[in-house]
């Protein structure tokens, strides 16, 4: 399947989840919206769970480039800024919470794959920082990511607030420097 057509299918899948929730997501709906025959979709993904799982990991809408600013602090600020954009700018602002909520509520989606793929990319930040001597051996990269991502998700999704200017810098400073 052509990569462009595959991305159209993933985009349709993620937008339908945002609009109708996981229960309202159907392969037929994705086929109609993406202009692809449903048998073609089933050939590549045997179920809507498999399709949504692939869209979460491979879809451009939720993708991100691992920042490389030359410093741990700069990379973490850029990472937090990208998380803020993901949750505040369309179309991902509607898609990310709905798709990830579905993934968490429906074990057949195996959200661990999405989070493992994302963390594998984020881990590069810490590997570079360790090589530069910016990170103690005792540092727990997953804890750092969880704390920063938790701050963004809590502020935007749970509290419904847009983070103020400088939020990413303040969050990273609070973590790296302490209060």
C-alpha positions in Angstrom: 0.0 0.0 0.0 1.3 3.5 -0.9 2.5 5.4 2.2 0.2 8.3 1.3 -2.9 6.1 1.2 -1.8 4.4 4.4 -1.6 7.8 6.1 -5.1 8.7 4.8 -6.4 5.6 6.4 -4.7 6.3 9.7 -5.9 9.9 9.6 -9.5 8.8 9.0 -9.2 6.2 11.8 -7.9 8.8 14.3 -10.5 11.4 13.3 -13.3 9.0 13.6 -12.2 7.9 17.1 -12.1 11.6 18.1 -15.6 12.2 16.7 -17.4 8.9 17.7 -15.2 7.2 20.3 -13.9 3.7 20.0 -17.3 2.1 20.0 -18.3 4.3 17.1 -15.2 3.5 15.1 -15.9 1.0 12.3 -13.7 -0.3 9.4 -16.6 0.6 7.1 -16.5 4.2 8.3 -12.8 4.4 7.8 -13.1 2.9 4.3 -15.8 5.5 3.4 -13.8 8.5 4.8 -10.5 7.4 3.3 -11.9 6.3 -0.1 -10.4 2.8 0.3 -12.4 -0.5 0.0 -13.0 -2.1 3.4 -11.5 -5.4 2.1 -8.3 -3.6 1.5 -8.2 -2.3 5.1 -9.0 -5.8 6.4 -6.2 -7.2 4.3 -3.7 -5.0 6.2 -5.4 -4.9 9.6 -7.6 -7.8 10.7 -9.7 -5.7 13.1 -10.5 -2.1 14.2 -8.3 -2.7 17.2 -5.3 -3.6 15.0 -6.1 -0.6 12.7 -6.3 1.9 15.6 -3.2 0.4 17.2 -1.3 0.9 13.9 -2.7 4.5 13.5 -1.6 5.4 17.0 2.0 4.3 16.4 2.4 5.1 12.7 0.0 8.0 12.0 1.5 11.3 11.2 -1.0 13.2 13.3 0.4 11.9 16.6 4.0 11.6 15.4 6.9 13.7 16.6 10.5 14.2 15.9 12.9 13.7 18.8 14.3 17.1 19.7 18.1 17.5 19.5 19.0 21.0 20.8 22.4 20.1 22.1 21.5 20.0 25.8 19.3 17.9 28.1 17.4 21.0 29.3 16.8 22.3 25.8 15.6 18.8 24.6 13.2 18.4 27.5 11.8 21.9 27.0 11.3 21.2 23.2 9.7 17.9 24.1 7.3 19.5 26.6 6.5 22.2 24.0 5.7 19.4 21.4 3.4 17.7 24.0 1.6 21.0 24.6 1.1 21.5 20.8 -0.2 17.9 20.5 -2.9 18.6 23.1 -3.8 22.1 22.2 -3.6 22.4 18.4 -6.0 20.9 15.9 -6.3 18.2 14.7 -4.3 16.4 17.3 -5.9 18.2 20.2 -9.1 16.4 19.6 -7.5 13.1 18.4 -4.9 12.4 21.1 -7.1 12.4 24.2 -9.8 10.4 22.5 -7.5 7.9 20.8 -5.3 7.3 23.9 -8.4 7.1 26.2 -9.7 4.4 23.9 -6.4 2.6 24.0 -6.3 2.6 27.7 -9.9 1.4 28.1 -9.7 -1.3 25.6 -7.0 -3.9 26.3 -7.2 -5.4 22.8 -5.6 -2.2 21.5 -2.5 -2.9 23.6 -1.6 0.8 24.3 1.7 -0.4 25.6 3.0 -0.6 22.0 2.2 3.1 21.5 3.9 4.1 24.7 6.9 1.8 24.2 7.4 3.2 20.7 7.1 6.8 21.9 9.5 6.2 24.8 12.1 4.5 22.6 12.2 7.8 20.7 12.3 9.9 23.8 15.1 7.7 25.3 17.5 9.2 22.7 17.4 12.5 24.6 18.7 10.8 27.7 21.3 8.7 25.8 22.7 11.9 24.2 22.7 13.6 27.6 24.5 10.8 29.3 27.2 10.9 26.5 27.6 14.6 27.2 27.9 14.0 30.9 24.7 15.9 31.7 22.9 13.0 33.4 23.8 11.0 36.5 23.8 7.2 36.1 21.0 7.1 38.7 18.6 9.1 36.6 15.4 7.4 35.5 14.4 8.6 32.0 10.9 7.1 32.2 10.2 8.9 35.5 11.4 12.2 34.0 9.1 11.7 30.9 6.2 10.6 33.1 6.5 13.7 35.3 6.7 16.1 32.4 4.0 14.4 30.3 1.8 14.2 33.4 2.2 17.9 34.0 1.1 18.6 30.4 -1.8 16.1 30.4 -3.0 17.3 33.8 -2.9 21.0 32.8 -4.5 20.6 29.4 -6.7 17.5 29.4 -7.8 17.2 33.1 -7.9 20.9 34.1 -8.9 22.2 30.6 -6.4 25.0 30.8 -4.0 26.2 28.1 -0.5 26.2 29.6 0.9 29.8 29.9 3.9 31.1 28.0 7.0 29.6 29.5 5.2 26.6 30.9 7.7 24.1 29.3 10.7 25.9 30.6 9.2 26.2 34.1 8.2 22.6 34.2 11.6 21.4 33.1 13.3 23.7 35.6 11.1 22.5 38.4 12.1 19.0 37.6 15.8 19.5 36.9 16.5 22.2 39.5 13.9 21.4 42.1 11.7 24.0 43.7 
